[in-house]
């Protein structure tokens, strides 16, 4: 069967009528990937992923870059193992991959499965990747154009109680005290003092400022203004800096930490013993050690943000919104939790049934007096 040659490369974006047309189009048009001249059918999964990551370096945060790389490399290994070429990938393959991914047992849930929110993020990442491949003409068309990413239920974040937060903070100095914890003897006294003061300042700071852990670990020395009693978070989720007031109690905690902080060139406020930055992942692990030591498991570092905002909102919900850095009060309300004692007190104050019965008794007594 003979076909009339195509003169315009743009024709490759059209949907081929048959499988034979697809192979003809793929074989006719060459595109550049890096400095190597290749045809569409020669572009491998790995090459396409590398090109996508290279081009997105300037538009995505390093943490997002790492997530995209791990997710797409995982997808590429699965597709190559299944014998699915990049140009042959379809919606059904994405559904198969997501199903396999959900059963991999690498999630943090109690059943070991990957959460729905992670699967949704994976699907969004893959859809962005194929949109890029289509725009670069690495594939004839985007196979996921009409694919709708399923919604995931909002994750529940447990808000710790006053007692749990208090136990956590008390556990930090105790964990580094040789008298209470013999294992601490293995570390020099100077190192124990530094770690105890640093971690207490960080955890107390999360309670004080309702900050995210990433924001706390990104603080620089100049962001801590002890004279004005405020702290400025410049690296935030929304990329909008915000200044939060601090108390004399936390100021005293930070000053004690700074006296034990190693002298180094790092501009960061909180550092490791060797003067290196602290990562969110490593500190999350450190938090779990403290929580286990204190016997207060079942909630995460992010739970401290929920706790702090809930406490502030009891006094002024708009102040809680500003301290949180939310542009919408609706978002802030999603962080607020009401404890059982607070609910009981509010119910007793409102007294819906008692108020009604009292009114009835008053009305009855009034009628009796008239009779």
C-alpha positions as CSV (number, residue, x, y, z in Angstrom):
1,X,0.0,0.0,0.0
2,X,1.5,3.4,-1.0
3,X,1.0,6.6,0.8
4,X,1.6,10.1,-0.4
5,X,4.5,11.6,1.5
6,X,3.7,14.3,4.0
7,X,5.5,17.6,3.5
8,X,4.6,19.2,6.8
9,X,6.0,17.9,10.1
10,X,2.9,19.3,11.9
11,X,0.9,16.5,10.4
12,X,2.3,14.2,13.0
13,X,0.0,15.7,15.6
14,X,-3.0,14.3,13.8
15,X,-4.5,11.0,14.8
16,X,-3.4,8.3,12.4
17,X,-6.1,6.3,10.7
18,X,-4.5,2.9,11.1
19,X,-1.7,1.3,13.0
20,X,0.3,1.2,9.7
21,X,-0.1,5.0,9.4
22,X,1.2,5.4,13.0
23,X,4.4,3.5,12.2
24,X,4.8,5.5,8.9
25,X,4.4,8.8,10.7
26,X,6.8,7.7,13.5
27,X,9.4,6.7,11.0
28,X,9.2,9.8,8.9
29,X,9.8,12.6,11.3
30,X,13.0,13.1,13.3
31,X,13.4,15.3,16.3
32,X,16.2,16.4,18.4
33,X,16.7,15.1,22.0
34,X,19.7,16.9,23.5
35,X,22.4,16.9,20.8
36,X,21.4,13.5,19.3
37,X,19.2,13.2,16.2
38,X,16.7,10.5,16.9
39,X,13.3,9.4,15.5
40,X,10.2,9.0,17.6
41,X,10.4,5.2,17.8
42,X,14.0,5.5,19.1
43,X,13.1,7.7,22.0
44,X,13.2,5.6,25.1
45,X,11.4,6.1,28.4
46,X,14.6,7.0,30.2
47,X,15.6,9.6,27.6
48,X,12.1,11.2,27.7
49,X,12.2,11.3,31.5
50,X,15.6,12.9,31.6
51,X,14.6,15.5,29.0
52,X,11.4,16.3,30.9
53,X,13.4,16.8,34.2
54,X,16.1,18.8,32.5
55,X,13.5,21.2,31.1
56,X,11.6,21.6,34.3
57,X,14.5,22.4,36.5
58,X,13.8,26.2,36.5
59,X,10.0,25.8,37.2
60,X,9.9,23.3,40.0
61,X,11.2,23.2,43.6
62,X,14.0,20.6,44.3
63,X,11.6,18.6,46.4
64,X,9.1,18.4,43.5
65,X,11.9,17.6,41.1
66,X,13.0,14.6,43.3
67,X,9.4,13.4,43.5
68,X,8.9,13.6,39.8
69,X,12.1,11.8,39.1
70,X,11.4,8.9,41.4
71,X,7.8,8.6,40.2
72,X,8.6,8.7,36.5
73,X,11.6,6.4,36.8
74,X,9.3,3.9,38.6
75,X,6.8,4.2,35.8
76,X,9.5,3.7,33.1
77,X,10.7,0.5,34.8
78,X,7.2,-0.9,35.0
79,X,6.4,0.0,31.4
80,X,9.6,-1.4,30.0
81,X,9.0,-4.6,32.1
82,X,5.6,-4.9,30.5
83,X,6.9,-4.2,27.0
84,X,5.0,-1.0,26.6
85,X,6.8,1.6,24.4
86,X,6.4,5.3,25.2
87,X,4.4,5.9,22.0
88,X,2.1,3.0,22.8
89,X,1.1,4.1,26.3
90,X,-2.6,4.5,26.8
91,X,-5.1,5.3,29.6
92,X,-5.6,1.6,30.4
93,X,-1.9,1.3,31.0
94,X,-2.0,4.1,33.5
95,X,-4.9,2.5,35.3
96,X,-3.0,-0.8,35.4
97,X,0.1,1.0,36.8
98,X,-1.8,2.8,39.5
99,X,-3.4,-0.5,40.5
100,X,0.0,-2.2,40.8
101,X,1.4,0.8,42.6
102,X,-1.4,0.8,45.2
103,X,-0.4,-2.7,46.2
104,X,3.3,-2.2,46.4
105,X,3.3,-2.0,50.2
106,X,5.6,1.0,50.4
107,X,3.0,3.4,51.9
108,X,2.9,4.7,55.4
109,X,-0.7,3.6,56.1
110,X,-1.5,1.0,58.7
111,X,-2.1,-1.6,56.0
112,X,1.2,-0.7,54.2
113,X,-0.7,0.4,51.0
114,X,0.1,3.6,49.2
115,X,-2.4,6.3,50.1
116,X,-5.1,7.6,47.7
117,X,-3.5,11.1,47.9
118,X,-0.1,9.7,46.8
119,X,-1.7,7.8,43.9
120,X,-3.5,10.9,42.8
121,X,-0.2,12.8,42.9
122,X,1.4,10.1,40.9
123,X,-1.3,10.3,38.2
124,X,-1.0,14.1,38.0
125,X,2.7,13.8,37.6
126,X,2.4,11.2,34.8
127,X,-0.2,13.4,33.0
128,X,2.1,16.4,33.1
129,X,4.9,14.2,31.7
130,X,2.9,13.0,28.7
131,X,1.7,16.5,28.0
132,X,5.3,17.4,27.7
133,X,6.1,14.5,25.5
134,X,3.3,15.4,23.1
135,X,4.4,19.1,23.0
136,X,7.9,18.0,22.2
137,X,6.6,15.6,19.5
138,X,8.2,12.6,21.2
139,X,4.8,10.8,20.7
140,X,2.2,11.4,18.0
141,X,-0.4,12.7,20.6
142,X,-1.1,12.9,24.3
143,X,-2.8,9.7,25.3
144,X,-4.0,11.1,28.6
145,X,-5.8,14.2,27.3
146,X,-9.2,13.0,28.3
147,X,-8.1,11.3,31.5
148,X,-9.6,12.6,34.7
149,X,-7.5,12.1,37.8
150,X,-9.7,10.6,40.5
151,X,-10.2,12.7,43.6
152,X,-8.7,11.5,46.9
153,X,-10.3,11.9,50.3
154,X,-8.7,14.6,52.5
155,X,-6.3,13.0,54.9
156,X,-7.2,13.2,58.5
157,X,-4.6,14.9,60.7
158,X,-4.9,14.1,64.4
159,X,-4.6,17.1,66.6
160,X,-2.7,16.2,69.8
161,X,-4.0,17.2,73.3
162,X,-2.4,19.6,75.7
163,X,-1.2,16.7,77.7
164,X,0.4,15.0,74.6
165,X,2.2,18.1,73.5
166,X,3.4,18.7,77.1
167,X,4.8,15.2,77.3
168,X,6.6,15.6,74.0
169,X,8.3,18.8,75.0
170,X,9.3,17.3,78.4
171,X,10.8,14.2,76.7
172,X,13.4,16.2,74.7
173,X,15.7,17.2,77.6
174,X,15.0,13.9,79.4
175,X,16.1,11.8,76.4
176,X,19.5,13.5,76.4
177,X,19.9,13.2,80.2
178,X,22.3,10.3,81.3
179,X,20.5,10.1,84.6
180,X,17.1,9.4,82.9
181,X,18.4,7.7,79.8
182,X,21.7,5.7,80.1
183,X,22.0,5.4,76.4
184,X,22.7,9.2,76.2
185,X,26.1,8.5,78.0
186,X,27.5,7.3,74.7
187,X,27.5,10.9,73.4
188,X,29.7,13.8,74.6
189,X,28.1,16.2,77.1
190,X,28.5,19.1,74.7
191,X,26.7,17.3,71.9
192,X,23.9,16.2,74.2
193,X,23.4,19.8,75.3
194,X,23.3,21.0,71.7
195,X,20.8,18.4,70.5
196,X,18.6,18.9,73.5
197,X,18.4,22.6,73.2
198,X,18.1,22.6,69.4
199,X,15.3,20.0,69.2
200,X,13.4,21.6,72.1
201,X,13.6,25.0,70.3
202,X,12.4,23.5,67.1
203,X,9.4,21.6,68.6
204,X,8.5,24.5,70.9
205,X,8.8,26.8,67.9
206,X,6.3,24.7,65.9
207,X,3.8,25.1,68.8
208,X,4.6,28.8,69.2
209,X,4.4,29.8,65.5
210,X,2.1,27.1,63.9
211,X,4.8,26.8,61.2
212,X,5.3,23.9,58.9
213,X,8.5,21.9,59.7
214,X,10.0,22.9,56.4
215,X,9.5,26.5,57.1
216,X,11.1,26.2,60.6
217,X,14.1,24.4,59.2
218,X,14.6,27.0,56.5
219,X,14.9,29.9,59.0
220,X,18.1,32.0,58.8
221,X,19.8,33.7,61.7
222,X,18.6,37.1,60.4
223,X,15.0,36.0,60.4
224,X,15.1,35.8,64.2
225,X,14.4,39.3,65.5
226,X,14.7,39.1,69.3
227,X,14.4,42.9,69.8
228,X,11.0,43.1,68.1
229,X,10.1,39.6,69.4
230,X,9.1,38.2,66.0
231,X,10.2,35.6,63.4
232,X,10.0,35.9,59.7
233,X,9.4,32.9,57.5
234,X,10.7,33.6,54.0
235,X,10.6,30.0,52.5
236,X,6.9,29.2,52.7
237,X,4.5,26.9,50.8
238,X,2.9,29.9,49.1
239,X,6.2,31.7,48.5
240,X,4.8,34.7,50.5
241,X,7.0,35.7,53.5
242,X,5.1,36.2,56.8
243,X,6.1,37.5,60.1
244,X,4.9,35.9,63.3
245,X,5.1,37.3,66.9
246,X,7.0,35.2,69.4
247,X,6.8,35.1,73.2
248,X,9.5,35.7,75.8
249,X,9.4,32.0,76.6
250,X,10.3,30.9,73.1
251,X,12.9,33.7,72.8
252,X,14.6,32.3,75.9
253,X,14.6,28.8,74.4
254,X,16.1,30.0,71.2
255,X,18.8,32.1,73.0
256,X,19.7,29.1,75.0
257,X,20.1,27.1,71.8
258,X,22.2,29.8,70.2
259,X,24.7,29.7,73.1
260,X,25.2,25.9,72.3
261,X,25.1,26.3,68.5
262,X,28.5,25.4,66.9
263,X,30.4,28.3,65.4
264,X,30.2,27.8,61.6
265,X,29.5,29.7,58.4
266,X,26.0,28.4,57.9
267,X,23.4,31.2,57.7
268,X,20.7,28.8,58.9
269,X,19.2,29.1,62.4
270,X,18.9,25.4,63.0
271,X,21.7,23.2,61.9
272,X,23.2,19.8,62.5
273,X,26.2,19.1,64.8
274,X,28.5,19.5,61.8
275,X,26.9,22.8,60.6
276,X,24.8,21.2,57.8
277,X,21.2,21.9,57.0
278,X,18.5,19.7,58.5
279,X,16.1,17.9,56.1
280,X,12.4,17.5,56.7
281,X,12.7,13.8,56.3
282,X,15.5,13.3,58.8
283,X,13.8,15.5,61.3
284,X,10.6,13.7,60.9
285,X,12.4,10.6,61.9
286,X,13.9,12.4,64.9
287,X,10.4,13.6,65.9
288,X,9.1,10.0,65.9
289,X,12.0,9.0,68.2
290,X,10.9,11.7,70.7
291,X,7.3,10.7,70.4
292,X,8.0,7.1,71.0
293,X,10.2,8.0,74.0
294,X,7.4,10.2,75.4
295,X,4.8,7.5,74.7
296,X,2.6,9.9,72.6
297,X,2.3,8.2,69.2
298,X,-0.5,8.4,66.6
299,X,0.1,12.0,65.3
300,X,2.7,13.7,63.2
301,X,4.7,16.9,63.2
302,X,2.0,18.5,61.1
303,X,-0.3,17.8,64.0
304,X,1.5,20.5,66.0
305,X,0.5,23.0,63.4
306,X,-3.1,21.9,63.8
307,X,-2.7,22.2,67.6
308,X,-1.2,25.7,67.6
309,X,-3.8,27.1,65.2
310,X,-6.7,25.6,67.2
311,X,-5.4,27.3,70.3
312,X,-4.9,30.6,68.6
313,X,-8.4,30.4,66.9
314,X,-10.0,30.1,70.3
315,X,-8.9,33.7,70.9
316,X,-9.1,35.1,67.4
317,X,-9.7,33.1,64.3
318,X,-8.6,35.9,61.9
319,X,-5.2,36.1,63.8
320,X,-4.9,32.3,63.3
321,X,-5.5,32.7,59.6
322,X,-2.7,35.4,59.4
323,X,-0.3,33.4,61.5
324,X,-0.9,30.3,59.3
325,X,-0.3,32.3,56.1
326,X,-3.7,31.2,54.6
327,X,-5.3,33.4,52.0
328,X,-8.7,32.0,52.8
329,X,-10.4,31.5,56.2
330,X,-12.0,28.3,54.9
331,X,-8.5,26.8,54.7
332,X,-7.8,27.8,58.2
333,X,-11.0,26.3,59.4
334,X,-9.9,23.0,58.1
335,X,-7.0,23.1,60.7
336,X,-9.2,23.8,63.7
337,X,-10.1,21.1,66.2
338,X,-12.3,21.3,69.2
339,X,-11.4,19.2,72.2
340,X,-13.9,17.2,74.2
341,X,-13.7,19.5,77.2
342,X,-14.3,22.5,75.0
343,X,-17.3,20.9,73.4
344,X,-18.7,20.0,76.8
345,X,-18.2,23.5,78.1
346,X,-19.9,25.0,75.1
347,X,-22.8,22.6,75.3
348,X,-23.2,23.4,79.0
349,X,-23.2,27.1,78.3
350,X,-25.7,26.8,75.5
351,X,-27.8,24.3,77.5
352,X,-30.4,23.7,74.7
353,X,-32.6,21.4,76.6
354,X,-32.2,22.9,80.1
355,X,-32.9,26.3,78.8
356,X,-36.1,25.1,77.2
357,X,-37.2,23.3,80.4
358,X,-36.4,26.3,82.5
359,X,-38.6,28.5,80.3
360,X,-41.4,26.0,80.6
361,X,-41.1,25.9,84.4
362,X,-41.2,29.7,84.5
363,X,-44.3,29.7,82.3
364,X,-46.0,27.1,84.5
365,X,-45.2,29.0,87.7
366,X,-46.6,32.2,86.2
367,X,-49.8,30.5,85.2
368,X,-50.2,29.1,88.7
369,X,-49.8,32.5,90.3
370,X,-52.5,33.9,88.1
371,X,-54.9,31.1,89.1
